[in-house]
Amino acid sequence: MLYLDHAATSPVRPEVLEAMMPYLSGVFGNPSSHHTVGEAAASALDDARARVARVLGMRAGDVVFTGGGTEANNLAVKGIALASGRRHLVVSPIEHESILESVEYLRRFHGFEVSALPVDAVGRISADAVAAAIRDDTALVALGHANNEIGTVQDVAAIAAATARAPLHVDAVQSAGWLPLAGLGADAVAIAGHKLGAPKGIGALAVRGRVPLEPLLHGGGQERGRRSGTENVAGAVALATALELAEAERTSMSARVGASTARFIAAVLGAVPRASLTGDPVHRLPGTASFTFAGTSGEAVLLELERRGVVSSSGSACAAGSDEPSQVLLACGIPPEVAQTSVRFTFGRAPLPDDAPERLAALVVEAVRSVAG
């Protein structure tokens, strides 16, 4: 089996398992407990927090460990907006559901007004459009660093320069480990462990200390009062380890995976007449290749690929099972009937055989032809 759905989740790295195991067995204490067992756990938690902060270019005290990327985005959007005293949000229609649904919650239950940013045909957002959308009462601008469906990467540095009047939250769940995160200029950054080789169920939100944050979870006041609940020490260690490993490998790994993905994209486009690449052909994640195959069914192509030993997806795993065309593709101007033919391939960090891109493309050609008749 060839697994090409790493944007949904990645396997846990052996080094990460080794690093977290002591905190599932011997060092099992509650980090809030004032005894030697608890203090050992608290020390590991503090160390993990500092390690995550270094990669993100933040201070250790800025990092809040969460249950994953969805919780991190919810905490950023709701927590910053509700603490601000303002009632206007700026967001684009191509964001992850955890951002869009958080914004919709604030609109419905707290009376927030929402400005939707335009995106171009490849899913890019201009800094000028962001600057034009910001008002005196803007509580937050929330955008993804890289899109989880089409892989388009935003110019976050330019956008951050345009948001001086309002805080900027960046969803870096997909870009962490692939792109540099320090120096983005964002006020808040969300990441998730299971995209990096850590287990599911651990993430982090880094929020600069000057930004007020209303907690979503109330209780014992853990995480400096910003996220109550006994911390997942083993998960935090796993996240820090996976993030550090990915950062250390990032430059060479991105170049290698990007070159392999480019060969795959060229082979598919050269062999399937009605195939079209979605997303920005240049400013994209190294391991993401998303296509539409007009005249087919995306779900049927996926089934044919799986019969041939290739596991991929039709877009965001969080929207799995939906019969509706992708909101991301619709926002890029792709007709609904074409959007429903989309298939996404996302490569991981493990090396593949030299001829893998061409062999994979040949399997895609077979699958599309079998569906198109």
C-alpha positions in Angstrom: 0.0 0.0 0.0 1.2 3.5 -0.8 -0.2 6.0 1.7 -0.6 9.5 0.2 -2.9 11.2 2.7 -0.4 12.7 5.1 -2.3 16.0 5.2 -5.0 14.1 7.1 -2.6 12.3 9.4 0.9 10.9 9.5 2.4 7.8 11.2 4.0 8.3 14.6 7.8 8.5 14.3 9.8 5.9 16.2 11.9 8.7 17.8 8.7 10.3 19.1 7.4 7.1 20.6 10.7 6.6 22.4 10.7 10.1 23.7 7.2 10.0 25.1 7.2 6.5 26.5 8.7 7.4 29.9 5.8 9.8 30.5 3.3 7.0 29.9 5.0 4.8 32.5 7.6 5.8 35.1 7.1 9.6 35.0 3.3 9.5 35.1 2.7 12.2 37.7 0.2 15.1 37.4 2.3 18.2 36.7 0.1 20.3 39.0 1.0 18.0 42.0 3.5 19.4 44.5 5.5 16.3 45.1 8.5 14.7 43.4 6.5 12.6 40.9 4.4 15.6 39.9 7.5 17.9 39.7 9.2 15.5 37.3 6.2 15.7 35.0 6.1 19.5 35.3 9.8 19.7 34.4 9.2 17.7 31.2 6.2 19.9 30.4 8.2 23.0 30.8 11.0 21.7 28.6 8.5 20.7 25.9 6.9 24.1 26.0 10.3 25.8 25.6 11.2 23.5 22.7 8.0 24.2 20.8 8.4 28.0 21.4 11.9 28.0 19.9 10.7 26.5 16.6 7.8 28.9 16.5 9.9 31.9 17.3 7.8 32.6 20.4 8.4 32.7 24.2 7.9 29.6 26.3 5.1 31.3 28.2 3.2 32.0 24.9 2.6 28.3 24.3 -0.6 26.7 25.3 -0.9 22.9 24.8 -4.2 21.8 23.4 -6.0 18.6 22.3 -5.1 19.2 18.6 -5.3 21.7 15.8 -9.0 22.1 15.9 -9.0 23.1 19.6 -6.0 25.4 19.0 -7.9 27.3 16.2 -11.0 27.4 18.3 -9.1 28.9 21.3 -7.4 31.5 19.0 -10.5 32.6 17.2 -13.0 32.6 20.1 -10.5 33.4 22.8 -8.9 36.4 21.2 -12.2 37.7 19.8 -14.1 37.5 23.0 -11.3 39.0 25.0 -10.9 42.0 22.7 -14.2 43.8 23.3 -14.5 44.3 19.5 -17.1 42.7 17.3 -15.6 42.3 13.8 -13.7 39.4 12.2 -11.8 39.0 9.0 -11.5 35.6 7.4 -11.4 33.9 4.0 -13.8 31.2 2.6 -11.0 28.7 2.1 -10.1 28.3 5.8 -10.3 25.0 7.8 -13.6 24.2 9.3 -12.3 24.8 12.8 -11.8 28.5 11.9 -14.9 29.0 9.8 -17.2 27.3 12.4 -15.6 29.3 15.2 -16.3 32.5 13.3 -19.9 31.4 12.6 -20.4 30.6 16.3 -19.3 34.1 17.2 -21.5 35.6 14.5 -24.6 33.7 15.6 -24.3 33.8 19.4 -22.2 37.0 20.1 -23.3 39.3 17.2 -19.9 39.5 15.5 -19.8 41.0 12.0 -17.7 39.1 9.5 -15.8 40.3 6.4 -15.0 37.6 3.9 -11.8 38.0 1.9 -11.6 37.4 -1.8 -9.3 34.7 -3.1 -7.9 34.3 -6.6 -8.2 31.3 -8.9 -5.2 29.5 -7.1 -6.4 30.3 -3.6 -4.1 33.3 -2.8 -5.2 36.2 -0.6 -3.6 39.6 -1.2 -2.3 41.7 1.6 -4.1 44.7 0.1 -7.4 42.9 0.5 -6.7 42.1 4.1 -5.7 45.7 4.8 -8.9 47.0 3.2 -11.1 44.7 5.2 -9.7 45.8 8.6 -11.8 48.2 10.6 -11.3 50.1 13.9 -13.5 47.4 15.6 -11.7 44.4 14.0 -11.0 41.8 16.8 -9.0 39.3 14.7 -7.8 38.3 11.2 -7.7 34.5 11.0 -6.0 32.8 8.0 -4.3 29.6 7.1 -0.6 29.6 6.3 -1.1 26.8 3.8 -4.4 25.3 2.6 -5.1 21.8 3.7 -6.9 20.9 0.4 -4.9 22.5 -2.4 -1.7 23.3 -0.7 -1.5 27.0 -1.6 0.8 29.0 0.7 -0.1 32.5 1.7 2.4 35.4 2.0 1.9 35.6 5.7 4.7 38.1 6.2 3.1 40.6 3.8 -0.3 40.0 5.4 1.1 40.5 8.9 2.5 43.8 7.8 -1.0 44.8 6.6 -2.7 43.9 9.9 -1.0 46.3 12.3 -4.4 47.5 13.5 -5.7 44.0 14.4 -4.3 40.8 15.8 -3.4 38.0 13.2 -4.0 34.3 13.9 -2.2 31.9 11.5 -3.4 28.3 11.2 0.0 26.5 10.6 -1.3 23.0 11.1 -0.4 22.0 7.5 2.7 24.1 7.1 4.5 23.1 10.3 7.5 21.0 9.4 7.4 22.1 5.8 7.8 25.9 6.0 9.6 28.2 8.4 7.3 29.4 11.1 9.6 31.8 13.1 9.4 35.3 11.9 5.9 35.2 10.3 4.8 38.2 12.3 1.6 36.6 13.5 0.2 37.2 17.0 -1.0 33.6 17.3 0.0 30.3 15.6 -1.7 26.9 15.8 -0.1 23.5 15.1 -1.1 19.9 15.5 1.1 16.9 16.4 -0.4 14.2 14.2 0.6 16.1 11.0 4.3 15.9 12.2 4.8 12.4 13.4 3.3 12.8 16.9 0.2 11.0 18.1 -3.3 12.4 17.5 -4.7 14.4 20.4 -2.0 16.9 21.0 -1.5 20.4 19.5 -0.5 23.8 20.6 -1.5 27.4 20.3 1.2 30.0 20.7 -0.2 33.5 21.6 2.0 36.5 22.2 1.7 37.7 25.7 0.4 41.1 24.8 -2.7 39.5 23.2 -5.6 39.0 25.7 -7.1 35.5 25.5 -10.4 34.3 27.0 -10.2 30.6 27.9 -12.6 28.1 26.5 -12.1 25.5 29.2 -12.5 26.6 32.8 -11.4 24.7 35.9 -8.1 24.4 37.7 -6.3 27.1 35.8 -3.6 25.1 34.1 -1.6 26.5 31.2 -1.4 29.9 33.0 -5.2 30.0 33.2 -5.7 29.8 29.4 -6.7 26.1 29.2 -7.8 24.3 32.3 -7.4 20.5 32.6 -4.6 18.1 33.5 -1.9 18.5 30.8 -1.0 15.6 28.4 2.7 15.5 29.3 3.5 12.6 27.1 1.7 14.3 24.2 3.6 17.6 24.8 6.9 15.8 24.8 5.9 14.0 21.6 4.8 17.2 19.9 8.1 19.0 20.9 10.2 16.0 19.6 8.3 15.7 16.3 8.4 19.5 15.7 12.2 19.6 16.4 12.9 16.7 14.1 10.8 18.1 11.3 12.4 21.5 11.7 15.9 20.0 11.6 15.1 18.1 8.4 12.9 20.8 6.8 15.2 22.4 4.2 16.5 19.2 2.7 13.3 17.2 3.1 11.1 19.9 1.5 13.5 20.1 -1.5 13.5 16.3 -1.9 9.7 15.9 -1.5 9.0 19.0 -3.6 11.0 17.6 -6.5 9.3 14.2 -6.4 5.9 15.8 -6.2 6.7 18.1 -9.2 7.6 15.0 -11.3 4.3 13.4 -10.3 2.3 16.5 -11.1 4.0 16.8 -14.6 3.4 13.1 -15.3 -0.3 13.3 -14.4 -1.0 16.5 -16.4 0.9 15.0 -19.4 -1.1 11.8 -19.4 -4.6 12.8 -18.4 -6.1 15.3 -20.9 -8.8 16.6 -18.6 -6.7 16.7 -15.5 -6.2 20.2 -13.9 -3.9 21.1 -11.0 -5.7 23.0 -8.3 -4.0 25.6 -6.1 -0.9 27.7 -6.8 1.6 26.0 -9.1 4.5 27.8 -7.4 3.5 28.9 -3.9 2.4 25.5 -2.6 3.3 22.9 0.0 6.1 20.6 -1.2 4.2 17.4 -0.8 0.7 18.4 -2.0 -0.7 17.6 -5.4 -4.5 18.2 -5.9 -6.3 17.6 -9.2 -9.7 17.8 -10.7 -10.5 15.1 -13.3 -13.4 16.6 -15.3 -15.9 14.0 -16.5 -15.3 11.6 -13.6 -16.3 11.2 -10.0 -13.6 12.0 -7.5 -14.9 9.3 -5.1 -14.9 6.7 -7.9 -11.3 7.6 -8.8 -10.4 7.2 -5.1 -11.9 3.7 -5.0 -10.1 2.7 -8.1 -6.8 4.0 -6.7 -7.3 2.1 -3.5 -8.0 -1.1 -5.5 -4.5 -0.5 -7.0 -2.9 0.0 -3.6 -2.9 3.8 -3.4 -4.6 5.6 -0.5 -5.5 9.3 -1.1 -8.4 11.6 -0.4 -10.9 14.0 -2.0 -9.9 16.9 0.2 -10.1 17.8 3.9 -10.5 14.8 6.2 -12.7 16.9 8.4 -15.3 17.1 5.6 -15.2 13.4 4.8 -18.5 11.9 3.9 -20.0 15.2 2.6 -21.6 15.1 -0.8 -21.1 18.9 -1.3 -18.4 20.2 -3.5 -15.4 21.7 -1.7 -15.9 25.2 -0.4 -12.2 25.8 -1.2 -12.5 24.9 -4.8 -15.8 26.8 -5.2 -14.1 29.9 -3.8 -11.4 29.5 -6.4 -14.0 29.7 -9.1 -14.1 26.0 -10.0 -17.6 24.9 -11.1 -19.4 22.6 -8.7 -19.6 19.7 -11.1 -15.8 19.9 -11.6 -15.0 20.5 -7.9 -16.7 17.2 -7.2 -14.0 15.4 -9.2 -11.1 16.5 -7.0 -8.5 14.1 -5.7 -5.7 15.1 -3.3 -2.4 13.4 -3.0 -0.2 14.4 0.0 3.3 12.9 0.3 5.0 12.3 3.6 8.6 12.7 4.7 9.8 9.1 4.2 11.9 8.6 1.0 10.2 6.8 -1.9 11.8 4.7 -4.7 13.3 6.8 -7.5 10.6 5.8 -10.0 7.7 6.3 -7.6 6.3 9.5 -9.1 6.0 8.0 -12.6 4.7 4.7 -11.3 2.1 6.5 -9.2 1.1 8.7 -12.1 0.6 5.5 -14.2 -1.8 4.2 -11.6 -3.7 7.5 -11.6 -4.1 7.3 -15.4 -5.5 3.7 -15.0 -7.9 4.7 -12.3 -9.2 7.8 -14.2 -9.6 5.8 -17.5 -11.5 3.0 -15.7 -13.9 5.6 -14.3 -14.3 7.7 -17.4 -14.9 4.6 -19.5 
